[in-house]
Amino acid sequence: MENNLDSAFHALADPTRRAVIGRLMDGPAPVTELARPFEIGLPTFLKHLRVLEQGGWIRSEKRGRVRTCHVRPERLHAAERWLAEQRAIWDARTDRLADYVETHLAAEDRR
């Protein structure tokens, strides 16, 4: 699982790739449409798509001369689960810290 998360979060480390995921949340799109807003060459853009595919964020299919990309929602769910687990851990830690501080402040007030 850790390697899967590593590649998934590596794929999101770039703003171009995050923008592609954001666009694909609206629905599938051909590569040429996805590339249009970016001022980079198509070969460079295709490298971004390859990283997203390797990270499990998208899949693509070719029909004729058109390659269409689709977001893979299961990757989003896996990342959300991991983030929720991390949030729960940190929430518990901050709750314990708050309890500790309140207990010690109350003890000092009684002195």
CNS distance restraints for C-alpha pairs under 8 A (distance, minus, plus):
assign (resid   1 and name CA) (resid   5 and name CA) 6.25 0.50 0.50
assign (resid   2 and name CA) (resid   6 and name CA) 6.09 0.50 0.50
assign (resid   3 and name CA) (resid   7 and name CA) 6.26 0.50 0.50
assign (resid   4 and name CA) (resid   8 and name CA) 6.04 0.50 0.50
assign (resid   4 and name CA) (resid  55 and name CA) 7.11 0.50 0.50
assign (resid   5 and name CA) (resid   9 and name CA) 5.96 0.50 0.50
assign (resid   5 and name CA) (resid  79 and name CA) 7.25 0.50 0.50
assign (resid   6 and name CA) (resid  10 and name CA) 5.94 0.50 0.50
assign (resid   7 and name CA) (resid  11 and name CA) 6.10 0.50 0.50
assign (resid   7 and name CA) (resid  54 and name CA) 7.17 0.50 0.50
assign (resid   7 and name CA) (resid  55 and name CA) 4.74 0.50 0.50
assign (resid   8 and name CA) (resid  12 and name CA) 6.71 0.50 0.50
assign (resid   8 and name CA) (resid  52 and name CA) 7.75 0.50 0.50
assign (resid   8 and name CA) (resid  55 and name CA) 4.33 0.50 0.50
assign (resid   8 and name CA) (resid  56 and name CA) 6.48 0.50 0.50
assign (resid   8 and name CA) (resid  57 and name CA) 7.03 0.50 0.50
assign (resid   8 and name CA) (resid  75 and name CA) 7.79 0.50 0.50
assign (resid   8 and name CA) (resid  79 and name CA) 7.85 0.50 0.50
assign (resid   9 and name CA) (resid  13 and name CA) 6.34 0.50 0.50
assign (resid   9 and name CA) (resid  55 and name CA) 7.64 0.50 0.50
assign (resid  10 and name CA) (resid  14 and name CA) 7.93 0.50 0.50
assign (resid  10 and name CA) (resid  55 and name CA) 7.50 0.50 0.50
assign (resid  11 and name CA) (resid  17 and name CA) 6.80 0.50 0.50
assign (resid  11 and name CA) (resid  51 and name CA) 5.74 0.50 0.50
assign (resid  11 and name CA) (resid  52 and name CA) 5.43 0.50 0.50
assign (resid  11 and name CA) (resid  55 and name CA) 5.76 0.50 0.50
assign (resid  11 and name CA) (resid  57 and name CA) 7.97 0.50 0.50
assign (resid  12 and name CA) (resid  17 and name CA) 6.08 0.50 0.50
assign (resid  12 and name CA) (resid  18 and name CA) 5.54 0.50 0.50
assign (resid  12 and name CA) (resid  52 and name CA) 7.89 0.50 0.50
assign (resid  13 and name CA) (resid  17 and name CA) 7.68 0.50 0.50
assign (resid  13 and name CA) (resid  18 and name CA) 7.65 0.50 0.50
assign (resid  14 and name CA) (resid  18 and name CA) 6.36 0.50 0.50
assign (resid  15 and name CA) (resid  19 and name CA) 6.05 0.50 0.50
assign (resid  16 and name CA) (resid  20 and name CA) 6.29 0.50 0.50
assign (resid  16 and name CA) (resid  38 and name CA) 7.75 0.50 0.50
assign (resid  16 and name CA) (resid  48 and name CA) 7.56 0.50 0.50
assign (resid  17 and name CA) (resid  21 and name CA) 6.31 0.50 0.50
assign (resid  17 and name CA) (resid  48 and name CA) 6.19 0.50 0.50
assign (resid  17 and name CA) (resid  49 and name CA) 7.41 0.50 0.50
assign (resid  17 and name CA) (resid  52 and name CA) 6.97 0.50 0.50
assign (resid  18 and name CA) (resid  22 and name CA) 6.16 0.50 0.50
assign (resid  19 and name CA) (resid  23 and name CA) 6.15 0.50 0.50
assign (resid  20 and name CA) (resid  24 and name CA) 6.13 0.50 0.50
assign (resid  20 and name CA) (resid  34 and name CA) 6.64 0.50 0.50
assign (resid  21 and name CA) (resid  25 and name CA) 6.25 0.50 0.50
assign (resid  21 and name CA) (resid  57 and name CA) 7.56 0.50 0.50
assign (resid  21 and name CA) (resid  58 and name CA) 7.87 0.50 0.50
assign (resid  21 and name CA) (resid  71 and name CA) 6.72 0.50 0.50
assign (resid  22 and name CA) (resid  26 and name CA) 7.44 0.50 0.50
assign (resid  23 and name CA) (resid  27 and name CA) 7.43 0.50 0.50
assign (resid  23 and name CA) (resid  34 and name CA) 7.64 0.50 0.50
assign (resid  24 and name CA) (resid  28 and name CA) 5.63 0.50 0.50
assign (resid  24 and name CA) (resid  29 and name CA) 6.76 0.50 0.50
assign (resid  24 and name CA) (resid  69 and name CA) 7.58 0.50 0.50
assign (resid  24 and name CA) (resid  70 and name CA) 6.31 0.50 0.50
assign (resid  24 and name CA) (resid  71 and name CA) 5.66 0.50 0.50
assign (resid  25 and name CA) (resid  71 and name CA) 6.57 0.50 0.50
assign (resid  27 and name CA) (resid  70 and name CA) 6.93 0.50 0.50
assign (resid  27 and name CA) (resid  71 and name CA) 7.68 0.50 0.50
assign (resid  28 and name CA) (resid  68 and name CA) 6.52 0.50 0.50
assign (resid  28 and name CA) (resid  69 and name CA) 5.51 0.50 0.50
assign (resid  28 and name CA) (resid  70 and name CA) 4.64 0.50 0.50
assign (resid  28 and name CA) (resid  71 and name CA) 7.15 0.50 0.50
assign (resid  29 and name CA) (resid  33 and name CA) 6.41 0.50 0.50
assign (resid  29 and name CA) (resid  34 and name CA) 6.48 0.50 0.50
assign (resid  29 and name CA) (resid  68 and name CA) 5.34 0.50 0.50
assign (resid  29 and name CA) (resid  69 and name CA) 5.51 0.50 0.50
assign (resid  29 and name CA) (resid  70 and name CA) 6.97 0.50 0.50
assign (resid  30 and name CA) (resid  34 and name CA) 6.38 0.50 0.50
assign (resid  30 and name CA) (resid  66 and name CA) 6.51 0.50 0.50
assign (resid  30 and name CA) (resid  67 and name CA) 5.58 0.50 0.50
assign (resid  30 and name CA) (resid  68 and name CA) 4.03 0.50 0.50
assign (resid  30 and name CA) (resid  69 and name CA) 6.03 0.50 0.50
assign (resid  31 and name CA) (resid  35 and name CA) 6.06 0.50 0.50
assign (resid  31 and name CA) (resid  66 and name CA) 7.66 0.50 0.50
assign (resid  31 and name CA) (resid  67 and name CA) 5.93 0.50 0.50
assign (resid  31 and name CA) (resid  68 and name CA) 5.94 0.50 0.50
assign (resid  31 and name CA) (resid  69 and name CA) 6.71 0.50 0.50
assign (resid  32 and name CA) (resid  36 and name CA) 6.17 0.50 0.50
assign (resid  35 and name CA) (resid  42 and name CA) 7.03 0.50 0.50
assign (resid  35 and name CA) (resid  45 and name CA) 6.51 0.50 0.50
assign (resid  40 and name CA) (resid  44 and name CA) 6.45 0.50 0.50
assign (resid  40 and name CA) (resid  45 and name CA) 6.57 0.50 0.50
assign (resid  41 and name CA) (resid  45 and name CA) 6.29 0.50 0.50
assign (resid  42 and name CA) (resid  46 and name CA) 6.02 0.50 0.50
assign (resid  43 and name CA) (resid  47 and name CA) 6.48 0.50 0.50
assign (resid  44 and name CA) (resid  48 and name CA) 6.71 0.50 0.50
assign (resid  45 and name CA) (resid  49 and name CA) 6.50 0.50 0.50
assign (resid  46 and name CA) (resid  50 and name CA) 6.17 0.50 0.50
assign (resid  47 and name CA) (resid  51 and name CA) 6.33 0.50 0.50
assign (resid  48 and name CA) (resid  52 and name CA) 6.37 0.50 0.50
assign (resid  49 and name CA) (resid  53 and name CA) 6.14 0.50 0.50
assign (resid  49 and name CA) (resid  58 and name CA) 7.91 0.50 0.50
assign (resid  50 and name CA) (resid  54 and name CA) 6.06 0.50 0.50
assign (resid  51 and name CA) (resid  55 and name CA) 6.02 0.50 0.50
assign (resid  52 and name CA) (resid  56 and name CA) 6.25 0.50 0.50
assign (resid  52 and name CA) (resid  57 and name CA) 5.27 0.50 0.50
assign (resid  52 and name CA) (resid  58 and name CA) 5.85 0.50 0.50
assign (resid  53 and name CA) (resid  57 and name CA) 5.79 0.50 0.50
assign (resid  53 and name CA) (resid  58 and name CA) 4.99 0.50 0.50
assign (resid  53 and name CA) (resid  59 and name CA) 5.80 0.50 0.50
assign (resid  53 and name CA) (resid  60 and name CA) 7.97 0.50 0.50
assign (resid  56 and name CA) (resid  72 and name CA) 6.99 0.50 0.50
assign (resid  56 and name CA) (resid  75 and name CA) 6.14 0.50 0.50
assign (resid  57 and name CA) (resid  71 and name CA) 5.94 0.50 0.50
assign (resid  57 and name CA) (resid  72 and name CA) 5.31 0.50 0.50
assign (resid  57 and name CA) (resid  73 and name CA) 7.61 0.50 0.50
assign (resid  57 and name CA) (resid  75 and name CA) 5.72 0.50 0.50
assign (resid  57 and name CA) (resid  76 and name CA) 7.37 0.50 0.50
assign (resid  58 and name CA) (resid  69 and name CA) 6.51 0.50 0.50
assign (resid  58 and name CA) (resid  70 and name CA) 5.44 0.50 0.50
assign (resid  58 and name CA) (resid  71 and name CA) 4.37 0.50 0.50
assign (resid  58 and name CA) (resid  72 and name CA) 5.09 0.50 0.50
assign (resid  59 and name CA) (resid  69 and name CA) 5.70 0.50 0.50
assign (resid  59 and name CA) (resid  70 and name CA) 5.36 0.50 0.50
assign (resid  59 and name CA) (resid  71 and name CA) 6.48 0.50 0.50
assign (resid  59 and name CA) (resid  72 and name CA) 6.69 0.50 0.50
assign (resid  60 and name CA) (resid  67 and name CA) 6.45 0.50 0.50
assign (resid  60 and name CA) (resid  68 and name CA) 5.40 0.50 0.50
assign (resid  60 and name CA) (resid  69 and name CA) 4.23 0.50 0.50
assign (resid  60 and name CA) (resid  70 and name CA) 6.05 0.50 0.50
assign (resid  61 and name CA) (resid  67 and name CA) 5.51 0.50 0.50
assign (resid  61 and name CA) (resid  68 and name CA) 5.44 0.50 0.50
assign (resid  61 and name CA) (resid  69 and name CA) 6.62 0.50 0.50
assign (resid  62 and name CA) (resid  66 and name CA) 5.62 0.50 0.50
assign (resid  62 and name CA) (resid  67 and name CA) 4.21 0.50 0.50
assign (resid  62 and name CA) (resid  68 and name CA) 6.29 0.50 0.50
assign (resid  63 and name CA) (resid  67 and name CA) 6.39 0.50 0.50
assign (resid  63 and name CA) (resid  68 and name CA) 7.95 0.50 0.50
assign (resid  72 and name CA) (resid  76 and name CA) 7.18 0.50 0.50
assign (resid  73 and name CA) (resid  77 and name CA) 6.33 0.50 0.50
assign (resid  74 and name CA) (resid  78 and name CA) 6.23 0.50 0.50
assign (resid  75 and name CA) (resid  79 and name CA) 6.23 0.50 0.50
assign (resid  76 and name CA) (resid  80 and name CA) 6.06 0.50 0.50
assign (resid  77 and name CA) (resid  81 and name CA) 6.09 0.50 0.50
assign (resid  78 and name CA) (resid  82 and name CA) 6.37 0.50 0.50
assign (resid  79 and name CA) (resid  83 and name CA) 6.17 0.50 0.50
assign (resid  80 and name CA) (resid  84 and name CA) 5.99 0.50 0.50
assign (resid  81 and name CA) (resid  85 and name CA) 6.20 0.50 0.50
assign (resid  82 and name CA) (resid  86 and name CA) 6.31 0.50 0.50
assign (resid  83 and name CA) (resid  87 and name CA) 6.06 0.50 0.50
assign (resid  84 and name CA) (resid  88 and name CA) 6.14 0.50 0.50
assign (resid  85 and name CA) (resid  89 and name CA) 6.33 0.50 0.50
assign (resid  86 and name CA) (resid  90 and name CA) 6.27 0.50 0.50
assign (resid  87 and name CA) (resid  91 and name CA) 5.88 0.50 0.50
assign (resid  88 and name CA) (resid  92 and name CA) 6.10 0.50 0.50
assign (resid  89 and name CA) (resid  93 and name CA) 6.33 0.50 0.50
assign (resid  90 and name CA) (resid  94 and name CA) 6.09 0.50 0.50
assign (resid  91 and name CA) (resid  95 and name CA) 6.04 0.50 0.50
assign (resid  92 and name CA) (resid  96 and name CA) 6.20 0.50 0.50
assign (resid  93 and name CA) (resid  97 and name CA) 6.19 0.50 0.50
assign (resid  94 and name CA) (resid  98 and name CA) 6.05 0.50 0.50
assign (resid  95 and name CA) (resid  99 and name CA) 6.18 0.50 0.50
assign (resid  96 and name CA) (resid 100 and name CA) 6.11 0.50 0.50
assign (resid  97 and name CA) (resid 101 and name CA) 6.16 0.50 0.50
assign (resid  98 and name CA) (resid 102 and name CA) 6.05 0.50 0.50
assign (resid  99 and name CA) (resid 103 and name CA) 5.99 0.50 0.50
assign (resid 100 and name CA) (resid 104 and name CA) 6.21 0.50 0.50
assign (resid 101 and name CA) (resid 105 and name CA) 6.01 0.50 0.50
assign (resid 102 and name CA) (resid 106 and name CA) 6.00 0.50 0.50
assign (resid 103 and name CA) (resid 107 and name CA) 6.19 0.50 0.50
assign (resid 104 and name CA) (resid 108 and name CA) 6.19 0.50 0.50
assign (resid 105 and name CA) (resid 109 and name CA) 6.19 0.50 0.50
assign (resid 106 and name CA) (resid 110 and name CA) 6.40 0.50 0.50
assign (resid 107 and name CA) (resid 111 and name CA) 6.71 0.50 0.50
